Amino acid sequence: MKPSVLFTLLSAAFLSQPLLSQTPAQHRPAGPLGEINTAIEELARSAGAAVVQISVKGRAPVDGGEGKQAGFLAEQRATGSGVILDPTGYIVTNAHVIEGAHHIDVSVIDNRAEEDSEGHHHYEARVIGADKETDLAVLKIEASRLPVLELYDSDKVKQGEIVIALGSPLGLDNSLTVGFVSSRH
């Protein structure tokens, strides 16, 4: 059989089967794997609303080469993620994200609002505090009734537990990564 005929037959067979993303929920894996998939989907859907995208504008020294500064400041932009911890607008993020910022925009997912074409509402944030050593910062936006995520007691984490990281790196909306606690110390 010629390779082109074999490719055509295989293509027709593959395309006649429904793709995984197109299969109804009842065709999901059965048993524990299906339960884990469903739980992760539900968690991403419910927790995702409390994950925000942070865009900052600031000034930073221009690199003059060989590790020296050129003596000029340039406008710089950066993005990062944060998590709403309080329904009145307190957000935790990384300190390096907001370092040197003179303008901080927080984008909150709001499926009810038509604020922009992506279903986000934008707020200007102010820095409440930042700690370089722990790389944590607290921001405040003027809003109310925001979705929140509760903090978990890290002393209760056990090796082998499933952990999920939600964020908005590089301007992406709510990316999700799943992993395991590999070690406690």
N, C-alpha and C positions, 0 to 999 in steps of 0.2 A: 504494500500500500504506500502510495506517495505521501511524503510529509505534509503537503498542502491539503490532501484529502483527509488525513488523520487529524490535522489541526481544525478543519472545518467540522468534522464529526464531533470532536471534543468540545469545540466552541458551542455547537448547537446543543449538546448534552448539558453543558454547564449553564448556558443561558436559559434553558428550559426549566432549570431548578430555581426556586425562590432563593434570593440572597438572604443571609442571616439578618441583615438590617430590615428586610422586608417581611420576615416571617412573623406571624401573629404571636402574641405572648404565650399562647398555649403550646407553642413549639419550642420553648426554651428548654434548656437542659433540666432534667428531672433531678430530684433529690437535693442534697446539700449544695451542689454547685448552683443550681437554679435559685435556691433560697439566698445564697450569698449574692448572686447577681441582682436579685430583686431588692435586697437590703441596701446594696451600694447605690443603686439607682434612686431609691427613695431618699437615702441620706443626702445624695448629691442634690436632689431636687429641693429638699427642705433646708439644708444648710447653705446652699448656694446663694440664697437671697441675702445672707448676712456677710458675704464676701464682697469687698469693694475693690475697685480699681483706683489707684492713686496716680495722678499726673502732677509733676512738679516742674516749676521753672525756677532757675536760680543762676547765680554767677559763680564761676570758678576760675582759678588761675589757668592761664594758657601755658602748656608745656613748651619750654624753650629748647628741648632736646637735652640729651645726656643728664636727665634727672633734674634739670634746672628750670625754674619758672621764668617766663619771658617778661614778667612785669605787667601783663595785661590781663584783664578779666573778660571772659566770654560768656554770653548767654548759653545756658545748657538746659536740656530737658531730660527728665527721667520718668520712669513708670515703676510701679510696684503694686503690691497687694496689701490689703488690710482686712481686719475682721471687726464687725460691729459688736461691742460688748455690752452696750447699754442702749435701750430704746430711745434715749434722748440725744444720741449722736456721739458717744465716746467710742473711738476706734483705736485699735492697737495695730501698729505696723513696725517695720524695721527702721531703726534710726538712720541707717545709711541712705534710705530712700528719700528722706526729707532733709538731709543735711545740706545746709546752704540754700535752702529754698526761700524764695520771696513770694511765691504764689503756689498754693496747694489746692488742686481740684480733686474732689472725691466723687466718683461715679457709682451710684447705688442702683442696682437693678430694681426696676419698678414696673412690673407687667401691667399695672393699672394705668400708668401715666403715659401720656404721649409727648413727653418732654423732648425727646429726640427720636430719630428713626430706629434706634436700637433698644428702646424701652428702658432708658436710664434716666435718672434724675441727677443733676450735677449740683454740688455744694462746694462753696469755698470753705476750707478748713483752717483752723488755727492750731498751732502746736501748744499742747498743755505741758508736755515735758518729754525729754529724750535722755537716754543713757547709752553712751557709746560702748561701754564695757559689755553690756548685755545685748547691745544692738536692738533695743526696743524704744518705741516712741508712742506717745498717746496723742491723738488728734481729737478735735471737737468740731462737729458740724452742727448748724442750727436746724434741727429736725426733730420730729417726735414720732412715736409709734413705729420705730424701725425694727426689722427682724434682728434677732441677736443670736449669738452662739455662746453657750456657757463654757467656762473653763473647766477642765478635768483635773483632778488631783493627780499630778505626775508620780506621786509616791505609790499610787495604786496600779501603775502600769506594770504589766507582766511580759516577760520575754515570750515571743510568739504571737502576741496579740496583733490583730489586723489594725493598721492605721491608714487614714486617708488624708491626703493633703489637697485642699482646694485653694486656688489662687487665680490671679490674673497676670501671669508673667508676660512681659513683652507686649502688653496690650491685648492679650487674648482674654476672652470672657470665660471665667470659671473652668480652667483646666483642672483635671483630676488625676491624681496619682495614688495608687494603692500599694502598700508595702506591709512589712511586719516589723515589730520591735525586735531588733536583733540582739540587743544587750541593754541592760539597765545602767551600766556604769562604763 
